[in-house]
Amino acid sequence: MAPFNQRALEIVLLIADHGSVTAAAKVLGVTQSFVSKQLVRQEDEWGDRLFDRTGRGMVLSSFGREVIPEIKSLLAQARRLDECVRDNSGVPAGILRVWARSKKQQT
């Protein structure tokens, strides 16, 4: 199994949420061809179809219905890990409030 491709998994979720490659591409601001290629690569890697193609778009296959919850979980964990790494990067984080009193101009 190849290393997991976060972008490809996000694309799979967008297709599932929006029901078509075209809609997912529009949301991402990329070409339909790019989204289709990412989907085909993911399906080839896993050896099964994630979606059944219909005249009205795409619906999750039985395999797709099985893996979508796992994809969501994996991406949520990846986001939490990214936040943890950023929070511990040594760069101060948080809210800095500055209050200053204006000095009345003397004449």
Buried (B, 14 or more C-beta within 10 A) or exposed (E): EEEEBEEBBBBBBBBBEBBBBBBBBBBBEEEBEBBBBBBEBBBEEEEEBBBEEEEEBBEBBEBBEEBBEEBEEBBEEBEEEEEEEEEEEEEEEEEEEEEEEEEEEEE
